[in-house]
């Protein structure tokens, strides 16, 4: 749920709940107030009626003593007032136990009104004795009205005493309920506020901590990916940004490592020569001189040596057809056969259609060289090195094997992991550093197998392209897998045609 939806849903719900509780309390208070008004209204009307009866009797008496027009008007007004109170009291009614008493009370008020009117009429006609006689009767009636009114008040109070106590209990209950509801709403408001604020501040704090960690170089920070609000989307975008950044850094690192490796290979190759052009010219001159002296084999070896060195000193930052690599290996074999003669047999089993696949420059020769130097160099006879090239449906297999001294499992695993510290002999490629010891001296074997394996990994972006099987005394077999389709892989160079 988005932050905006949280605010639009929970805050109005909270306000609505508060309004409903307030309305409920207001309605309960209104009911209680109506009950109070009903009780007190009847009691007050009884009291007002009794007081009005006494006032009207006094007004009549004053008129009898001083029969003036003003006194008559006052007395008539008092009679009208008591008549109105009588009507109102009868409309209000009484509680069921006092219904008959209320009727008698009303009759007494009517009797009082009649006696007072007769007294006023007799006084107005000059019949003083008759007027005072009616007045005395009215005075007795007022006394009855007073006592009956007091009895009705007490009856009402007795009847409503349980109701009053119930109202008091309801008031106490409402008070407690109001306190409880206030506490509940306050707690609920705090919980909702904390929940909404935490849903905002917690992801922001985590994002700040992650950004600070990233600024210190730690790219392994991962924000928790949960929720559906805007901050969750921001956290997801931050994680994707970090993943993209790590991928970009890894690609840059691989490119830098590849370039450094190529530069190192070129430097090692160039360091073995003082002046390549001078060496080429000298070898060509020696070849021609050998021809002039009818030493054709010597001339062929010099030409092979020249071609071999020229290929080794070319720009290594490129890919070449496997056919070119095979020709370079053949030149190297000619040179080695001149040295080993019949001690070693080299076997080729090549599928012609597989030779057009492109591979990194100087991929095969370093492995063949290590097979000679580390695998079969100690053998006096019967040494065999074979090179097999096969094309599968999805890739090309290159298998290089020898029947030399082999290598231990520890060395084999170290070569596959491209360890920097493999120093035991083996074949092909027992030393990742490309160094071998001959006669107590350290001599270069050219390009080490470690560099070959690493270049294949960088070029094709895979780590399963090399397999080595070997046992001490039983020879070694290296199988290289060259993917037939290489779309989207790393390239050794932007220009493969050089």
C-alpha positions in Angstrom: 0.0 0.0 0.0 1.4 3.4 -0.9 2.1 6.1 1.7 -0.6 8.3 0.1 -3.2 5.6 0.4 -2.2 4.9 4.0 -2.8 8.6 4.9 -6.0 8.8 2.9 -7.5 5.7 4.5 -6.3 5.5 8.1 -6.5 9.2 9.1 -10.1 9.6 7.9 -11.1 6.3 9.6 -9.5 7.5 12.8 -11.4 10.8 12.6 -14.6 9.0 11.7 -14.2 6.7 14.8 -13.7 9.7 17.0 -16.8 11.4 15.6 -18.9 8.3 16.1 -17.7 7.9 19.7 -18.4 11.6 20.4 -21.9 11.3 18.8 -22.6 8.2 21.0 -21.6 10.0 24.1 -23.6 13.1 23.1 -26.7 10.9 22.5 -26.3 9.2 25.8 -26.0 12.5 27.6 -29.1 13.8 25.8 -31.2 10.8 26.9 -30.1 11.3 30.5 -30.9 15.0 30.3 -34.4 14.3 28.9 -35.0 12.0 31.9 -33.9 14.7 34.3 -36.1 17.3 32.5 -39.1 15.0 32.7 -38.8 14.4 36.4 -38.0 18.0 37.4 -40.6 19.4 35.0 -43.5 17.6 36.8 -42.1 18.5 40.3 -41.7 22.2 39.3 -45.3 22.3 37.8 -46.7 21.0 41.1 -44.8 23.7 43.0 -45.7 26.4 40.5 -49.4 25.5 40.6 -49.4 25.6 44.4 -47.6 28.9 44.5 -50.0 30.3 41.8 -53.0 29.2 43.8 -51.7 31.1 46.8 -50.9 34.2 44.7 -54.4 34.2 43.1 -56.0 33.9 46.6 -53.9 36.9 47.8 -54.9 38.9 44.8 -58.6 38.1 45.4 -58.3 39.1 49.0 -56.6 42.4 48.1 -59.5 43.1 45.7 -62.0 42.3 48.4 -60.3 44.8 50.7 -59.7 47.4 48.1 -62.2 46.9 45.2 -60.4 49.0 42.6 -60.1 48.4 38.9 -56.4 47.8 39.2 -56.8 45.2 41.9 -59.5 43.5 39.8 -57.1 43.4 36.8 -54.3 41.8 39.0 -56.7 39.2 40.4 -58.0 38.4 36.9 -54.4 37.9 35.6 -53.6 35.5 38.5 -56.7 33.5 37.7 -55.7 33.3 34.0 -52.1 32.2 35.1 -53.4 29.4 37.3 -55.8 28.3 34.6 -52.9 28.0 32.1 -50.8 26.0 34.7 -53.8 23.7 35.2 -54.0 23.0 31.5 -50.3 22.4 31.2 -50.2 20.1 34.2 -53.1 18.0 33.0 -51.4 17.6 29.5 -48.1 16.5 31.1 -49.8 13.9 33.2 -48.4 11.9 36.1 -46.8 8.5 36.7 -49.3 5.7 36.6 -49.6 5.3 40.5 -50.5 9.0 40.8 -52.9 9.4 37.8 -56.0 9.5 40.0 -54.4 11.9 42.5 -53.5 14.2 39.6 -57.1 14.2 38.5 -58.3 15.1 42.0 -55.6 17.8 42.1 -56.8 19.2 38.8 -60.4 19.2 40.2 -59.3 21.2 43.2 -57.7 23.8 41.0 -60.9 24.1 39.0 -62.8 24.4 42.2 -60.4 27.2 43.4 -60.9 29.0 40.1 -64.7 28.8 40.4 -64.7 30.0 44.0 -62.4 32.9 43.2 -64.4 34.0 40.2 -67.6 33.8 42.3 -65.9 35.9 45.1 -64.9 38.5 42.5 -68.3 38.6 41.0 -70.1 39.0 44.4 -67.7 41.8 45.4 -68.3 43.5 42.1 -72.1 43.3 42.7 -71.7 44.8 46.2 -72.3 41.5 48.0 -69.4 41.6 50.5 -70.7 38.9 52.8 -71.2 36.4 49.9 -67.8 37.4 48.4 -66.0 36.7 51.7 -67.8 33.5 52.1 -66.5 32.3 48.7 -63.1 33.6 49.7 -63.1 31.4 52.8 -64.0 28.4 50.8 -61.2 29.3 48.3 -58.7 29.6 51.2 -59.6 26.1 52.3 -59.2 24.8 48.8 -55.8 26.4 48.5 -54.8 24.6 51.7 -55.9 21.3 50.1 -54.1 22.2 46.9 -50.9 22.9 48.9 -51.0 19.6 50.8 -52.0 17.6 47.7 -49.3 19.1 45.6 -46.7 18.2 48.3 -48.0 14.7 48.3 -47.8 14.5 44.5 -44.2 15.8 44.6 -43.2 13.2 47.2 -45.0 10.5 45.1 -43.1 11.5 42.0 -39.8 11.5 43.8 -40.6 8.0 45.3 -41.5 6.7 41.9 -38.4 8.1 40.1 -35.9 7.3 42.9 -34.9 4.0 41.2 -34.8 5.7 37.9 -32.7 8.5 39.3 -30.2 6.0 40.8 -30.2 4.2 37.4 -29.4 7.5 35.8 -26.6 8.1 38.2 -25.2 4.6 37.4 -25.5 5.3 33.7 -23.7 8.6 34.2 -20.9 6.8 36.0 -20.8 4.1 33.3 -20.7 6.8 30.6 -17.9 8.5 32.4 -15.8 5.3 32.6 -16.7 4.5 29.0 -15.7 8.0 27.9 -12.3 7.6 29.7 -11.8 4.2 28.1 -12.8 5.3 24.7 -10.5 8.4 25.0 -7.6 6.1 26.1 -8.4 3.7 23.2 -8.5 6.4 20.6 -5.4 8.0 21.9 -3.5 4.6 21.9 -4.9 3.8 18.4 -3.8 7.2 17.1 -0.3 6.7 18.5 -0.1 3.2 17.0 -1.3 4.4 13.6 1.1 7.4 13.7 4.0 5.2 14.7 3.2 2.6 12.0 2.9 5.2 9.3 6.0 7.1 10.4 8.0 3.9 10.8 6.9 2.8 7.3 8.4 6.1 6.1 11.4 6.6 8.4 12.7 3.0 8.5 13.2 2.6 4.7 14.6 6.1 4.5 17.1 5.3 7.4 18.0 2.0 5.7 18.5 3.8 2.5 20.7 6.5 4.2 22.8 3.7 5.8 23.2 1.9 2.5 24.2 5.0 0.7 26.8 5.8 3.4 28.1 2.2 3.1 28.3 2.5 -0.7 30.1 5.8 -0.4 32.7 3.9 1.7 33.2 1.3 -1.1 30.9 -1.5 0.2 28.8 -2.5 -2.8 27.5 -5.7 -1.2 24.8 -3.7 0.6 21.3 -5.0 -0.2 18.2 -3.2 1.0 15.2 -5.4 2.1 12.8 -5.6 -0.8 9.3 -5.7 0.6 6.1 -3.7 0.5 4.4 -1.9 -2.3 4.8 1.8 -1.4 6.9 4.4 -3.0 9.9 3.8 -0.6 9.8 0.1 -1.5 10.0 1.0 -5.1 12.9 3.4 -4.3 14.7 0.6 -2.4 14.2 -1.8 -5.3 15.6 0.8 -7.7 18.6 1.4 -5.4 19.3 -2.4 -5.3 19.1 -2.5 -9.1 21.4 0.5 -9.3 23.9 -1.3 -7.0 23.7 -4.5 -9.0 24.3 -2.6 -12.3 27.2 -0.7 -10.7 28.7 -4.0 -9.4 28.3 -5.5 -12.9 29.8 -2.5 -14.5 32.8 -2.5 -12.1 33.2 -6.3 -12.7 33.2 -5.8 -16.5 35.7 -2.9 -16.1 37.9 -5.0 -13.9 37.8 -7.9 -16.4 38.6 -5.5 -19.3 41.5 -4.0 -17.3 42.7 -7.5 -16.3 42.5 -8.6 -19.9 44.4 -5.6 -21.1 47.0 -6.0 -18.4 47.4 -9.6 -19.3 47.8 -8.9 -23.0 50.4 -6.2 -22.2 52.2 -8.6 -19.9 52.3 -11.2 -22.6 53.5 -8.8 -25.2 56.2 -7.5 -22.8 57.4 -11.0 -22.0 57.6 -11.8 -25.7 59.4 -8.6 -26.5 61.8 -9.0 -23.5 63.1 -12.2 -25.1 64.3 -10.3 -28.1 66.8 -7.4 -28.3 65.9 -6.3 -31.8 63.2 -8.4 -33.6 63.7 -6.8 -37.0 67.4 -7.3 -36.8 66.8 -11.0 -35.8 64.3 -11.5 -38.7 66.8 -10.1 -41.2 69.7 -12.2 -39.7 67.6 -15.4 -39.8 66.6 -14.7 -43.4 70.2 -14.1 -44.3 71.2 -17.3 -42.6 68.5 -19.2 -44.5 69.7 -17.9 -47.8 73.3 -18.7 -46.9 72.3 -22.3 -46.0 70.6 -22.7 -49.3 73.7 -21.4 -51.1 75.7 -24.1 -49.1 73.1 -26.8 -50.0 72.0 -27.1 -46.4 68.2 -27.3 -47.1 67.2 -28.8 -43.8 69.1 -26.0 -42.0 67.5 -23.5 -44.2 64.0 -24.9 -43.4 64.6 -24.9 -39.7 65.8 -21.3 -39.9 62.7 -20.3 -41.9 60.5 -22.1 -39.3 62.3 -20.3 -36.5 61.7 -17.0 -38.2 58.0 -17.7 -38.7 57.6 -18.9 -35.2 59.2 -15.8 -33.7 57.3 -13.5 -36.0 54.0 -15.1 -34.9 55.0 -14.9 -31.3 55.9 -11.3 -31.5 52.7 -10.2 -33.3 50.0 -8.2 -31.5 48.4 -10.6 -29.0 45.3 -8.5 -28.5 43.3 -10.2 -31.2 41.6 -13.4 -32.3 42.8 -15.6 -35.2 41.4 -18.6 -37.1 42.2 -21.9 -35.6 43.9 -22.7 -38.9 46.5 -20.1 -38.2 47.1 -21.4 -34.7 47.6 -24.9 -36.2 50.2 -23.6 -38.7 52.1 -21.9 -35.9 52.0 -25.2 -33.9 53.4 -27.0 -36.9 56.3 -24.6 -37.1 57.0 -25.1 -33.4 56.9 -28.9 -33.9 59.5 -28.7 -36.7 61.8 -26.9 -34.4 61.2 -29.4 -31.6 61.6 -32.4 -33.9 65.0 -31.1 -34.9 65.9 -31.3 -31.2 64.2 -34.5 -30.1 64.4 -36.3 -33.5 63.0 -39.8 -33.2 62.4 -39.6 -29.4 59.0 -38.0 -29.9 56.1 -38.7 -32.3 53.6 -35.9 -33.0 50.1 -37.0 -34.1 47.5 -34.8 -35.7 43.8 -35.7 -36.1 42.1 -32.6 -37.5 38.6 -32.0 -38.9 39.1 -29.4 -41.7 35.7 -27.8 -41.2 36.6 -27.0 -37.6 39.6 -24.8 -38.5 37.6 -21.7 -39.3 36.6 -21.0 -35.7 38.4 -18.0 -34.2 40.4 -18.3 -31.0 42.7 -16.0 -29.0 46.1 -15.7 -30.5 48.8 -18.1 -29.0 46.3 -20.5 -27.4 47.7 -23.9 -28.6 51.5 -23.4 -28.8 52.0 -22.7 -25.0 50.2 -25.9 -24.1 52.1 -27.9 -26.7 55.4 -26.3 -25.5 54.7 -27.4 -21.9 53.9 -30.9 -23.1 57.4 -31.0 -24.6 59.2 -29.3 -21.8 57.4 -30.8 -18.8 55.8 -33.9 -20.1 58.2 -35.9 -22.3 61.5 -34.0 -22.1 62.9 -36.8 -19.8 61.8 -39.7 -22.1 64.5 -41.2 -24.2 62.1 -42.9 -26.6 58.4 -43.7 -27.2 57.2 -40.1 -26.4 53.8 -39.2 -28.1 52.0 -35.9 -28.3 48.7 -35.8 -30.1 46.4 -32.9 -31.2 42.8 -33.7 -32.0 40.3 -31.1 -33.3 36.6 -32.0 -33.5 33.6 -29.9 -34.3 30.4 -30.6 -32.4 27.0 -29.2 -33.0 27.5 -26.3 -30.5 31.2 -26.0 -30.1 34.7 -27.1 -31.1 36.8 -29.6 -29.1 40.6 -29.3 -29.0 42.3 -32.2 -27.2 46.0 -32.1 -26.5 47.5 -35.2 -24.8 50.9 -36.8 -24.1 52.1 -40.0 -22.5 54.6 -38.2 -20.2 55.1 -38.0 -16.5 51.7 -36.6 -15.7 50.8 -34.5 -12.6 49.3 -34.9 -9.2 45.7 -34.1 -8.4 46.8 -31.1 -6.4 48.7 -29.6 -9.3 45.7 -30.4 -11.7 43.3 -28.6 -9.4 45.7 -25.7 -9.0 46.0 -25.3 -12.7 42.2 -25.3 -13.2 41.9 -22.7 -10.4 44.7 -20.7 -12.1 46.8 -20.7 -9.0 49.8 -18.5 -8.9 52.0 -21.0 -7.0 52.0 -24.3 -9.0 55.6 -25.5 -9.2 55.5 -29.2 -9.5 56.2 -30.8 -12.9 53.5 -32.2 -15.1 52.2 -32.1 -18.6 50.9 -30.3 -20.4 51.3 -27.1 -18.5 52.4 -28.1 -15.0 53.5 -24.6 -14.0 51.1 -21.7 -14.1 53.9 -19.2 -14.0 55.4 -20.5 -17.3 58.8 -21.2 -15.6 60.7 -24.5 -15.6 64.0 -25.4 -14.1 66.7 -26.9 -16.3 70.0 -27.8 -15.0 69.5 -25.7 -11.9 68.5 -22.7 -13.9 65.1 -21.1 -14.4 64.2 -20.8 -18.1 61.1 -19.4 -19.7 58.6 -21.8 -21.3 57.0 -18.9 -23.2 53.4 -18.3 -22.4 52.2 -20.3 -19.3 49.1 -22.4 -19.3 47.6 -20.1 -16.6 47.6 -17.2 -19.0 46.0 -19.3 -21.7 43.2 -20.5 -19.5 42.6 -17.0 -18.1 42.5 -15.5 -21.6 39.9 -18.1 -22.7 37.8 -17.3 -19.6 37.9 -13.5 -20.3 37.3 -13.9 -24.0 34.3 -16.3 -23.8 33.0 -15.2 -20.4 32.9 -18.8 -19.1 34.9 -20.9 -16.6 34.1 -24.4 -17.9 36.1 -24.3 -21.1 39.2 -26.2 -19.8 39.3 -29.8 -18.6 42.5 -31.6 -17.5 42.9 -35.3 -16.8 46.2 -36.6 -15.5 47.8 -39.1 -13.2 51.5 -39.3 -12.2 53.4 -41.5 -14.7 50.3 -41.9 -17.0 50.4 -38.7 -19.1 48.1 -35.7 -19.3 45.2 -34.7 -21.5 43.9 -31.2 -21.8 40.6 -30.5 -23.6 39.6 -27.0 -24.7 36.0 -26.2 -25.6 35.7 -23.3 -28.1 32.0 -22.1 -28.4 30.9 -22.1 -32.0 28.5 -19.1 -31.4 30.1 -16.3 -29.5 27.4 -13.5 -29.6 27.5 -11.3 -26.6 31.0 -12.6 -25.3 34.0 -10.5 -24.5 36.3 -9.8 -27.3 40.1 -9.7 -26.9 40.2 -6.7 -29.2 37.9 -4.4 -31.0 39.7 -5.3 -34.2 40.0 -9.1 -34.8 41.3 -8.8 -38.3 44.8 -7.5 -37.5 
